Amino acid sequence: MQGFVGFMWLLSMALILFSGFALIDAATRREDAYRAAGKQTKPFWLIILGLAFVVNLIFDILSLLPIIGLIATIVYMVDVRPALRGLPGGGRAHRGSSSDGPYGPYNGGR
């Protein structure tokens, strides 16, 4: 019985890490990238993945809610994330300077 409990604990930790990674990934993508990819909005995915993360923290893996959270996380990872990554810049927020042009930083004509 001890081995089963250890396995379930490892599985629970894996689900928490998986949903946490998806939540962080969704938070680092640009808002307009979700619209450009034709997916739901960024706040929608942040709420869904945030709920999945909290449910995985609170509930036992054998209940229904973590399974629903796992399904939502899988949908994000196999459908939404690849669509966002396929956009120019990978859908990530660009943190360039105000002097950046379309092909990189402007160096004053040098």
For each residue, the residues with C-beta under 8 A, 3 or more apart:
1: 4 5
2: 5 6
3: 6 7
4: 1 7 8
5: 1 2 8 9
6: 2 3 9 10
7: 3 4 10 11
8: 4 5 11 12 61 62
9: 5 6 12 13
10: 6 7 13 14
11: 7 8 14 15 61
12: 8 9 15 16 56 60 61 66
13: 9 10 16 17
14: 10 11 17 18
15: 11 12 18 19 56 61 66 69 70
16: 12 13 19 20 53 56 57
17: 13 14 20 21
18: 14 15 21 22 70 73 77
19: 15 16 22 23 49 52 53 56 69 70 73
20: 16 17 23 24 53
21: 17 18 24 25
22: 18 19 25 26 49 52 73 76 77 81
23: 19 20 26 27 46 49 50 52 53
24: 20 21 27 28
25: 21 22 28 29 81
26: 22 23 29 42 45 46 49 76 80
27: 23 24 46
28: 24 25 92 93
29: 25 26 33 34 42 84 91 92 93
30: 33 34 42 89 91 92 93
31: 34 35 41 42
32: 35 36
33: 29 30 36 37 84 87 91
34: 29 30 31 37 39 40 41 42 45 80 84 91
35: 31 32 38 39 41
36: 32 33 87 91
37: 33 34 80 83 84 86 87 91
38: 35 83
39: 34 35 45 79 80 83 84
40: 34 44 45 80
41: 31 34 35 44 45
42: 26 29 30 31 34 45 46
43: 46 47
44: 40 41 47 48
45: 26 34 39 40 41 42 48 49 76 80
46: 23 26 27 42 43 49 50
47: 43 44 50 51
48: 44 45 51 52 72 76
49: 19 22 23 26 45 46 52 53 72 73 76
50: 23 46 47 53 54
51: 47 48 54 55 69 72
52: 19 22 23 48 49 55 56 68 69 70 72 73
53: 16 19 20 23 49 50 56 57 69
54: 50 51 57 58
55: 51 52 58 59 65 66 68 69
56: 12 15 16 19 52 53 59 66 69 70
57: 16 53 54
58: 54 55
59: 55 56 63 65 66
60: 12 63 66
61: 8 11 12 15 66
62: 8
63: 59 60 66 67
64: 67 68
65: 55 59 68 69
66: 12 15 55 56 59 60 61 63 69 70
67: 63 64 70 71
68: 52 55 64 65 71 72
69: 15 19 51 52 53 55 56 65 66 72 73
70: 15 18 19 52 56 66 67 73 74
71: 67 68 74 75
72: 48 49 51 52 68 69 75 76
73: 18 19 22 49 52 69 70 76 77
74: 70 71 77 78
75: 71 72 78 79 80
76: 22 26 45 48 49 72 73 79 80 81
77: 18 22 73 74 80 81
78: 74 75 81 82
79: 39 75 76 82 83
80: 26 34 37 39 40 45 75 76 77 83 84
81: 22 25 76 77 78 84 85
82: 78 79 85 86
83: 37 38 39 79 80 86 87
84: 29 33 34 37 39 80 81 87 90 91
85: 81 82 90 91
86: 37 82 83
87: 33 36 37 83 84 90 91
88:
89: 30 92 94
90: 84 85 87
91: 29 30 33 34 36 37 84 85 87
92: 28 29 30 89
93: 28 29 30
94: 89
95:
96: 100 105
97: 100 105
98:
99: 105 106
100: 96 97 104 105 106
101: 104 105 106
102:
103:
104: 100 101
105: 96 97 99 100 101
106: 99 100 101
107: 110
108:
109:
110: 107
